[in-house]
Amino acid sequence: MSLTPPRRYWLTGASSGIGAALAVELLNSGAHVALSSRTKGPLEALAQRFPGQVLVVAGDLTNSQTVREIGEHIGVVWGSLDTVILNAGTCEYVDARQFDSSIIEHVVRTNLLASSYCIEAALPLLRAGQTPHLVGVASAVTYLPMPRAEAYGASKAGLRYLFESLRISLSPENIDVTVISPGFVDTPLTERNDFPMPLSWSADKAARHIFAKLEKRPLEIAFPALFIATLWPLSKLPNRAQLIIGKRMLRSPPPKKDDL
Ligand SMILES: NC(=O)c1ccc[n+]([C@@H]2O[C@H](COP(=O)([O-])OP(=O)(O)OC[C@H]3O[C@@H](n4cnc5c(N)ncnc54)[C@H](OP(=O)(O)O)[C@@H]3O)[C@@H](O)[C@H]2O)c1
């Protein structure tokens, strides 16, 4: 009787929020998981809680050399990966009155460029894995232009295109690609938000939902359903109608730096 070996994952952004909750879901299922984030403590705590199942591969993923070394380390220890979930990300809002391109640079570097470094490191390992699956966490923000989301939305729209284009290019190699589009989830990332977050989910609920859906490898995992059902049709409206909706969402911007 042959036992199926545990599936091997690489999950980024595993120190908090959705990633930390998803790590627990994966580990509870018996999977082996390489965990990344800059903060090492929570990853080491999971390694202690799930002995023999965790590979701690901490580091700043915006550093391409660090990511290369993480990939090499996973390659040496495991030799392959079956699923890669690129979840690490950040959000900063832009104040158009004092447009600061360094915010765009930082958010795009973290959400888009770092993901591309991870993809470069992961693909050779996925090619050596079993029924390989590449997963990227984008956002429902890409359905509609939102005020102050210039940096975050641009980074996630770029990420979506990157994954959807890769999906086509990787199809001859049978590497499946899934995009995750959360609405609002209560995490350290969103607790700074100064606006209402309709229908928001807990990180645990989001992680359980993602884990349950991942097995079927859909093209997209978007949630909460009611939020998506409201937002998605707006993405099909003409630009002028989208502009009217966007203007309604304009909130009073934060005070100018000089006023503080
Ligand atoms: N929460 C929501 O409502 C929501 C909605 C749509 C999409 N998302 C997306 O979901 C993903 C997870 O977000 P979250 O809400 O769970 O936020 P979170 O709790 O702030 O988690 C972000 C994770 O990314 C890691 N990270 C950030 N920058 C990194 C870097 N340079 N190198 C390595 N790791 C880095 C963080 O760890 P360290 O700080 O320790 O490095 C942390 O583990 C993000 O991609 C986010 O954009 C969230």
The ligand as a Tripos MOL2 file, in Angstrom:
@<TRIPOS>MOLECULE
LIG
   48    52     1     0     0
SMALL
NO_CHARGES

@<TRIPOS>ATOM
      1 N1         -7.3550   42.3350    4.7810 N.am      1 LIG1
      2 C1         -8.0590   42.6360    3.6960 C.2       1 LIG1
      3 O1         -9.1750   43.1910    3.7840 O.2       1 LIG1
      4 C2         -7.5150   42.3050    2.3420 C.ar      1 LIG1
      5 C3         -8.3570   42.5250    1.2330 C.ar      1 LIG1
      6 C4         -7.8830   42.2180   -0.0270 C.ar      1 LIG1
      7 C5         -6.6180   41.6890   -0.1810 C.ar      1 LIG1
      8 N2         -5.8250   41.4870    0.9140 N.ar      1 LIG1
      9 C6         -4.4800   40.9510    0.6940 C.3       1 LIG1
     10 O2         -4.2940   39.8210    1.5070 O.3       1 LIG1
     11 C7         -2.9030   39.6600    1.7700 C.3       1 LIG1
     12 C8         -2.6930   39.4670    3.2640 C.3       1 LIG1
     13 O3         -3.0600   40.6590    3.9110 O.3       1 LIG1
     14 P1         -3.5800   40.7400    5.4170 P.3       1 LIG1
     15 O4         -4.8020   41.5500    5.3820 O.co2     1 LIG1
     16 O5         -3.5750   39.4080    6.0410 O.co2     1 LIG1
     17 O6         -2.4460   41.7010    6.0280 O.3       1 LIG1
     18 P2         -1.3490   41.5440    7.1710 P.3       1 LIG1
     19 O7         -1.9450   40.9280    8.3930 O.co2     1 LIG1
     20 O8         -0.7080   42.8730    7.2770 O.co2     1 LIG1
     21 O9         -0.3360   40.4910    6.5480 O.3       1 LIG1
     22 C9          0.6070   40.8320    5.5720 C.3       1 LIG1
     23 C10         1.6830   39.7730    5.5810 C.3       1 LIG1
     24 O10         2.6400   40.0970    4.5560 O.3       1 LIG1
     25 C11         3.9360   40.0910    5.1280 C.3       1 LIG1
     26 N3          4.8080   41.0310    4.4380 N.ar      1 LIG1
     27 C12         4.5740   42.3480    4.1860 C.ar      1 LIG1
     28 N4          5.6250   42.9010    3.5810 N.ar      1 LIG1
     29 C13         6.5540   41.9130    3.4450 C.ar      1 LIG1
     30 C14         7.8630   41.8630    2.8980 C.ar      1 LIG1
     31 N5          8.4590   42.9460    2.3730 N.pl3     1 LIG1
     32 N6          8.5360   40.6840    2.9330 N.ar      1 LIG1
     33 C15         7.9590   39.5920    3.4750 C.ar      1 LIG1
     34 N7          6.7260   39.5640    3.9910 N.ar      1 LIG1
     35 C16         6.0330   40.7250    3.9770 C.ar      1 LIG1
     36 C17         3.7090   40.4920    6.5950 C.3       1 LIG1
     37 O11         4.7560   40.0160    7.4310 O.3       1 LIG1
     38 P3          5.9650   40.9170    8.0080 P.3       1 LIG1
     39 O12         5.4170   42.2860    8.2640 O.co2     1 LIG1
     40 O13         6.3760   40.1500    9.2300 O.co2     1 LIG1
     41 O14         6.9920   40.8890    6.9360 O.co2     1 LIG1
     42 C18         2.4420   39.7210    6.9090 C.3       1 LIG1
     43 O15         2.7420   38.3850    7.2390 O.3       1 LIG1
     44 C19        -2.2150   40.9210    1.2300 C.3       1 LIG1
     45 O16        -1.6590   40.6350   -0.0390 O.3       1 LIG1
     46 C20        -3.3690   41.8980    1.0970 C.3       1 LIG1
     47 O17        -3.1310   42.8720    0.1220 O.3       1 LIG1
     48 C21        -6.2370   41.7900    2.1680 C.ar      1 LIG1
@<TRIPOS>BOND
     1     1     2 1
     2     2     3 2
     3     2     4 1
     4     4     5 ar
     5     4    48 ar
     6     5     6 ar
     7     6     7 ar
     8     7     8 ar
     9     8     9 1
    10     8    48 ar
    11     9    10 1
    12     9    46 1
    13    10    11 1
    14    11    12 1
    15    11    44 1
    16    12    13 1
    17    13    14 1
    18    14    15 2
    19    14    16 1
    20    14    17 1
    21    17    18 1
    22    18    19 2
    23    18    20 1
    24    18    21 1
    25    21    22 1
    26    22    23 1
    27    23    24 1
    28    23    42 1
    29    24    25 1
    30    25    26 1
    31    25    36 1
    32    26    27 ar
    33    26    35 ar
    34    27    28 ar
    35    28    29 ar
    36    29    30 ar
    37    29    35 ar
    38    30    31 1
    39    30    32 ar
    40    32    33 ar
    41    33    34 ar
    42    34    35 ar
    43    36    37 1
    44    36    42 1
    45    37    38 1
    46    38    39 2
    47    38    40 1
    48    38    41 1
    49    42    43 1
    50    44    45 1
    51    44    46 1
    52    46    47 1
@<TRIPOS>SUBSTRUCTURE
     1 LIG1         1 GROUP 0 **** ****
